[in-house]
Amino acid sequence: MADELPDHYVSIRERYKEFGNALSDLGRITDQSGPIDHKHSHLIQLAASAAIRSEGAVHSHARRALELGASPEELYHALIIVTSTIGFPNVAAAISWVDDVVTDKK
């Protein structure tokens, strides 16, 4: 599933190859810059995606975290723990987006 990229993202990468390569390099370098494992990295990015109300990013990081062994409970916990920071409406929206992914996995 992680190999399925949104058409718009693929289009941008194809039109702007150097930019796309820089994005890939940035992701790889940030992943390798510290001790946080990939599963927890995606849980953090899931919470950040909720903060900016990016439905696509929430879907993506939820899927990838699940593929790396996160449980649905961990996904939801990553969201509810940021309620006091990003507010209940943002968390509620993100929970519905994670529901999309979790329901799709069943």
C-alpha positions as CSV (number, residue, x, y, z in Angstrom):
1,M,0.0,0.0,0.0
2,A,2.8,2.4,0.7
3,D,3.8,2.2,-2.9
4,E,0.5,3.7,-4.0
5,L,1.2,7.4,-4.3
6,P,-1.4,10.0,-5.1
7,D,-1.6,10.9,-8.8
8,H,-1.0,14.6,-8.0
9,Y,2.2,13.9,-6.1
10,V,3.5,11.6,-8.8
11,S,2.7,14.3,-11.4
12,I,4.7,16.9,-9.5
13,R,7.6,14.6,-9.1
14,E,7.6,13.8,-12.8
15,R,7.4,17.5,-13.8
16,Y,10.0,18.7,-11.4
17,K,12.5,15.8,-11.1
18,E,15.2,17.6,-9.1
19,F,12.6,18.8,-6.7
20,G,11.2,15.3,-6.3
21,N,14.7,13.9,-5.7
22,A,15.3,16.6,-3.1
23,L,12.0,15.6,-1.3
24,S,13.1,11.9,-1.3
25,D,16.6,12.9,0.0
26,L,15.0,15.0,2.7
27,G,12.8,12.2,3.9
28,R,15.7,9.7,3.9
29,I,18.1,12.0,5.6
30,T,15.6,13.0,8.3
31,D,14.8,9.4,9.0
32,Q,18.5,8.6,9.5
33,S,19.3,11.6,11.6
34,G,18.3,10.2,15.0
35,P,17.3,7.3,17.1
36,I,13.5,7.3,16.5
37,D,12.4,4.1,14.7
38,H,10.3,4.2,11.5
39,K,7.0,3.2,13.3
40,H,7.3,6.0,15.8
41,S,8.5,8.4,13.2
42,H,5.2,7.9,11.3
43,L,3.2,8.2,14.5
44,I,4.8,11.6,15.1
45,Q,4.2,12.6,11.5
46,L,0.6,11.5,11.8
47,A,0.1,13.9,14.7
48,A,1.8,16.7,12.8
49,S,-0.4,15.9,9.8
50,A,-3.5,16.3,12.0
51,A,-2.2,19.6,13.2
52,I,-2.1,21.0,9.6
53,R,-5.4,19.2,8.8
54,S,-3.9,17.3,5.9
55,E,-6.2,14.4,5.2
56,G,-3.9,12.9,2.6
57,A,-0.9,13.0,5.0
58,V,-3.0,11.5,7.8
59,H,-4.0,8.6,5.5
60,S,-0.4,8.1,4.4
61,H,1.2,8.1,7.8
62,A,-1.5,6.0,9.3
63,R,-1.1,3.4,6.6
64,R,2.7,3.4,6.9
65,A,2.6,3.2,10.7
66,L,0.2,0.2,10.5
67,E,2.5,-1.5,7.9
68,L,5.4,-1.0,10.4
69,G,3.5,-2.7,13.2
70,A,1.6,0.1,14.9
71,S,-1.8,-0.9,16.2
72,P,-5.0,1.1,15.5
73,E,-4.9,2.0,19.2
74,E,-1.5,3.6,18.8
75,L,-2.7,5.6,15.8
76,Y,-5.6,7.0,17.8
77,H,-3.5,7.6,20.9
78,A,-1.0,9.6,18.8
79,L,-3.9,11.9,17.9
80,I,-5.7,12.2,21.2
81,I,-2.5,13.1,23.0
82,V,-2.2,16.3,20.9
83,T,-5.7,17.5,21.6
84,S,-4.6,20.2,24.1
85,T,-2.1,21.4,21.4
86,I,-4.1,21.4,18.2
87,G,-7.7,21.4,19.5
88,F,-10.5,18.9,19.5
89,P,-11.9,19.8,16.1
90,N,-8.6,19.0,14.4
91,V,-8.3,15.7,16.4
92,A,-11.8,14.7,15.6
93,A,-11.2,15.3,11.9
94,A,-8.0,13.3,12.0
95,I,-9.7,10.4,13.8
96,S,-12.3,10.2,11.0
97,W,-9.4,10.1,8.5
98,V,-7.7,7.3,10.5
99,D,-11.0,5.5,10.6
100,D,-10.9,5.5,6.8
101,V,-7.6,3.6,6.9
102,V,-8.4,1.3,9.7
103,T,-11.7,0.4,8.2
104,D,-10.1,-0.2,4.8
105,K,-7.6,-2.6,6.5
106,K,-10.3,-4.9,7.9
